Amino acid sequence: MGASLPKVAAGRPAAVDPEPDALTVLVLDDSPAQRNMVCALLRRWGHTAISTGDPVEALARAREPDISLILCDWMMPEMTGPEFCHRLRSEVTDTYPYVLLLTSNTDRGAVAEGLAAGADDFLNKPVRPPELQARMNAGARIVAMQQELRAKNGLLETTLDELQLLYDAIDRDLDEARRLQMASLQDTHRPFKGGDVSLLLEASGHVGGDMVGYFNVTDDTIGLFSLDVSGHGVASAMLAARTAGMLSEASPDQNIAMERGPDGQFFDLPPDIAVGRMNDLLLKEVQTDRYFTICIAFANLKTGLLRIVQAGHPHPMVLRATGQVDMVGDGGPPVGLLPNMPFTSFELQLNPGDRVLMYSDGLTECPNVQGDMLDDDGLIDLMKKNKSEENVAFLSALRDGLVDFAGTTDFPDDLSALLFSFRGAP
């Protein structure tokens, strides 16, 4: 150390802060006498003192987690105090020891240099024990807060890691739920003797509340449905799956839209009766705050006559063989809002070459970048534009047109559509 040994100022002892918990203090000074004097004070105050005159050794010792405070002289031959602070802050990152620089330099520029290098406080020479103890107490409080913060950060990191594991598990479960939901979707194209049915289903999240499907009733009649449960996520997907199960082809005895006649053969109910049964079941047994919209149609494969109920669902679109598009239906209330709601069926006559599209509002309410929705007119334009496409290719073309309109493939709502193409009796 180039300067003379600092003296301890004489005088009547001043009041000091209450002693903090015992600290482990690293004393860095190239003067053995100075180190011994400071270490003696520290031990008298109940602290553990470690001393060295080598800045490189001090940097190595500073990595020890027990070192919470460093007293460092400013003037040393091998490395100045600010240089030591700079290396300490750049090399020791796992812990943050509080650094108190001892200096006889009171120039404001020197103080700024030390703070910029990483020092936390200064103590002027000659060292006054009460002032040293007071500044150490202040540093100890900061060190304690840092340790508490570090412990809380560690707890927070542990909690976040545990939450991430939980979210990963949820994501895996949702991915599996998505696969199960898509597995429950019937073949996306199925030919019948008088027509073809094609399906489109795309969830906006992991799982969605839309579902489309079909079921055999008799050799000449098939059932078609398109439904959309309110909300998104698992609850909506579960209700959609349960509702689709009410219209299952695999279990005709459990199909809510069919009954077995005296001859043992199944026949279709009026679609408004089927939806009324769904409404009663949802309100009495399921007891959920969710509701759904649905379109159910029974198509005669010989005559092309469809009997349809539209319960809160978008109006079916009919693409005629001539290229004209008609929007049909009178609307109706959703399912699951109020008991004893009136549902009404209507009839639709198709001619060979005509196609009927049943879909969810994820198509017509899809927004573009300006926030404008596609609406019914936009869907009609897409249908006319792609009228030369058939079956699944037609539905894929509608989706591509929706992507072009929205400017993204991340749709805000589920997409679902069913296309029935009537060919007529052979």
N, C-alpha and C positions, 0 to 999 in steps of 0.2 A: 504494500500500500504506500503510495508516494507521500501522502500527507502525514502529519504528525498524529500520534495517538490521541483520540478525542478524550476530553476530560468529562467526568461526571460533575454536573453543576452542583454547587453547594447551596445550602439554604434550608429553610424550614420545609418539611415534607408537605406536599399538597394533597388534598383529598383525591382519591382515585375511584374508578368504577369498581363495583364488586368483582371479585375474581371469577373468571369464567371457568368452565370445566377445563381440566388439564389438557394441554395441547402438546403435540410433538412439533418442535420448532427446529428448523434447519438454519444455522448461523453460517453465513459465507463471508469471510474476511481474511485477507492475506496476513493480517497481524495476529499472532498467537495471543498476545496480551489483550487485544481488543476482543477476540473470541472468548477468552477465559472470563473476562469481566462481564460480557453480555450473558454468557452461559450461566455464570454464578447467579445473576439476577433472575434469570428464567427458572432455575432450579429452586431458588428461594421462594418463588411464587407458585411452585408446585407443578411446573411444566417439565417435559422431557426435552433436553437440548442436545442436538447433534451438530457438531461443528466441523468445518473443513475450510481450508484456504485455497482449494483447487476448484475453479468454476466447472470444469468438466466433470469432476466427481460429484459436485453439487447437482448438476443436471441429471446425473444417473440416480442420485438419492431422491431427487424430487419426484421421481416416478413412483416411489413407494406410497401406497395409499394412506399411510399413517401421517405423512408430512402434510400438515394443514396450513403452516405459516412459514415464510422464509424472511429472515432478516439479512439483507444484502448491502454491503458497502458499495458506494458509488465508484470510488477510485481504487482499481486493482491493476496490477501490471499486465496480466494476461488477458483480461476481459473486463470492460467497464460494467457497472451495474446495469445501465440501459441495454448494453449488448447481451448481458446474461438474461435479462427479462425477455428480450426479443426471441432468443433461442428457446427459452423456457416455454413461451406461449406457442411457438411453432412446433416444438418437439414433444412436449408433454401435453397430450390432449385428453387422456383418460381421466385425469383429475385436474383440479384447479386450486393450487396452493396460493394463498394470499401473500403478496410480496410487499414488504415494507423496506424502502430504500433509505439508508443512512447517508446523509450528505451535509456538507457545510456550504454547499452552493445554493443560495437563495434566489438566484436569477430565475425569473418567470419562464424564460426560454428553456432553461434546464429542467424545470418542473414539467413543462409541456413535453419535452423530449422523453423524460422518464415515463410519464403516463402513456404516451403514444407507443412506447416500447413494450408496455404491459405491466408496469408497476401499478399497485393499488393505492399506496399511500407513501408519505415521506416523513422522515424524522430528522430534524436539524441537529447538528452537532454544536456544542457538546451535548451528549445524551443525558437527558433528565429522566431518572427512573420513573417518577409519576407519569410523565408524558408518554414514555415508552409503554408503561403498563396500560394507560388509557387507550392508546392507539392499538395495542394488541387486543384489548377487550373489544374495541370496535371491530377489528378484523375478525376476532373470534365469533362475534355475532353474525357477521357476513358469511364466514365459513360454515357456521351452523345452519344458516338459511340455505346455503348452497348444498350442503349435505342433505338437508331435508328435501330440497327441490330435486336433487339427484335421486333420492330414494323414491319420491313420488313419481318422478319420470320413469324410473325403473318399473314401478308398479303399473304405471300407465302403459308402458311398452309391453309388459307381461299381459295386461288385460287386453290390449289391442291385438297381441298375438293370439290370445285365446279367442277373441271375437273373430279374428280372421279365420281361425280353424273352424269356428262355428259357421261363418258365412260360406266357407269352402264346402262344408258338409251340406249346407242348405242349397248351394248352387248345384252340387252333385244330385241331391234329391230332386231339385227342380228340373235338371236335365233329364233325369230318369222319368219324372212325371211328364215331361214333354214327349219323350219317346213313347211312353204308354198312351198318351193322348193321341199321338199320330198313329200308333198301332191300332187304336180303336176306330180310326177312320177307315171306312170301307175302301175298296178299290176305287181309285180316282176315275176310272172309266169302266162302265159295265154296259155291254150291249144286251138289249132285250129283243124279243121277236118283232116288236113294233116301234122301237125307239132306242135311244141311247141316253145314259145318265153319266154326267161328268161332274167332278167335284174339285173345289179349290179350298184349301184351309191353310192359313198362315197366321200364327199368333204374333202379337206385337211384343210380347215378353217371352219368358220361359214357357208359360202355359197361358192359354186364352180361354175366353168364355163363349166362343163361337163353336158351332158344330153343324155339319150338313150330312145328310145321309138318305138312304132309300131302303125300302123293304118290299118283299113280295106279299101280295094279298091273295090273288088268284092267278090263274094262267093269263088272264086278260087285264089284270089291274095291279098297279104298283103304287106304293106310297112314297111320297117325297117330303122332305122337311129341311128347313133352314131356320136355325135359332141363334139368338144372341142374348147372353146373360149380362145383366148390368154389372158394371165394374170390371176389374181385371184381377189377374192373379189366381192363386190356388183355389180360393172359395168359389170364384166364378167358374173355374174349370171343373170343379167337383160337381157343381149344380148342372153345368152343361152335360157332363158325362152321365149324371143320373137321369136327366131329362131325355137324352138320346137313348138311354137304356129302356125308357118307357115305349120307345118306338123301334125296338129291336126286331130284326128279322130272325135272329137265332132262337128267340123264345116267343113265338106268336101268342102263346097263352098269356104272357105277361105284357103284350103290346096293348097299350091303352087305347089305340085307335082301331082295334079289331075285336071281333067277337066270333065265337063258334056257333054256327046255326044248328038247328035240330038234326040236320043230316050229317053233322060232324065236320062240315067244311067251314073254313073261316070266311068272313065277309068284312068289308070295311064299314065303319060307322060314318055318319055325317061328320065332316071335319070340325064343325063348330061344337059338336057334342064331345069329340075327343079333347079339344082344347078346354072346354068347360070342366072336364074331368081333371085335366092337369091343374087348372086353377084351384079347384077344390083340394086336390092332393097337396099342392104347394102350401096353401094356407093352413090346412089342418094338421098335416103330418111333418112336413119339412120345417115349417115355421122359421123362415129366414127373412132378413130384411131386404134380400135381393129379389128381383123380378126378372122376367125375360120376355123378349118378343119372339114370335115364331110364325112361320108360314108352313102350313101342312096342305099338301095336295094329293089327291088320288087321281091317277091318270089311267084312262082306258086305252090300252095299247091298240085296240082295233079301231075305235071311233075317233080318238084324239080328244075326247071330252075330259076336261079337268074340273074337279070340284075342289075349291080352295077356301081356306080360312086364313085371314090376314089379321093376326093379333099383335098390333103395335109394330109389326115388321114393315120394312120398306115395300113399296108397291112392286109386285113382279113386273118384269119387262118382257114383252113378247116381240121377238125378232121374226117377222113374217118372211116367207120365202121370197117375197117381192123386195125385201130390203127395208120395208117400213118397220118402225119400232113403236109399239103401243104400250103405254103404262096402264096397268089394270088394277082393280081392287078398290074397295071403299074404306080401307083402314080398319081400325078397331083398337080396343084397349089392350095393353100388355097383360101378361099372365102373372098373377101373384100379387096384385095391388089390393084388390077389393073382392069380397065374396059376391057370388051371384051376378057376375058381370055378363052382359049380353054379347055373345060372339055370333057372327053371321057368316055363312058360307055364300060363295058365289060360283058360277060356272064360267068356264073359259073353253071355247072351241078352237082346237088347233087343226090346221090342215097339213097334209104331208109337206115336209120341208120347213115347217114353222118350229121355232125354238122358244122356250120360256126360261127366263133367268130369275132365280130366287137368290137373294144376296143379303148381306148385313150392311148396316150403315157405315162400316169402315171404308166402303168404296165411295159412296156419294158424299160423305163428310170428310174425306181425305183433303187436307189443305196443301196448297202450294207454298212457295217461299214468301209470297205476299200475304198469306193467311186466307186466301180465297178458297172456298171448298169446290170440289168437282161438281157437286149437285147432280140432280136428275138429268139435266140437259147434257152435262159433260159425259155421263155414263151412256146416254143415248148416242152421242157422237162417237164414242169409242166402239159401241156395238156396231154401228153402221160402218165405221172404218174397217172393222175386222170381220165383216160378215162372210168373207170368203173362207175364213178359218172354221174348223169344225171341232166339236167335242173339247178334249183337254187343250188342244192348241188354241182354241178360241178363248178359253179362260186364261191361258198363259199370255195371250196377246192383250187381254184386258189388263192383266197385272202389269205388263210392260208399259202399257199406256199410262197406267197410274204412276209408275216410277218416273216416267218422263214428265208427267204433270207435277208431281210432288218434288222432283229434283233429288230424291233420296229413296233408298230401299228400307229405311227405318220408319215404318209407318206408326202413327200415334195410336192406332186402334187395330184390332184383329181384322183380318180379311177372310171372308168366306163367301162362297158362291156355289150354287148348284145349277147346272144347265141340263134341261130335258129337251132332247131333239126328237121330234115325232116323225117317224118314217111312214107309218100307216101299215095296214095289213098287207102281207105279201100277196 
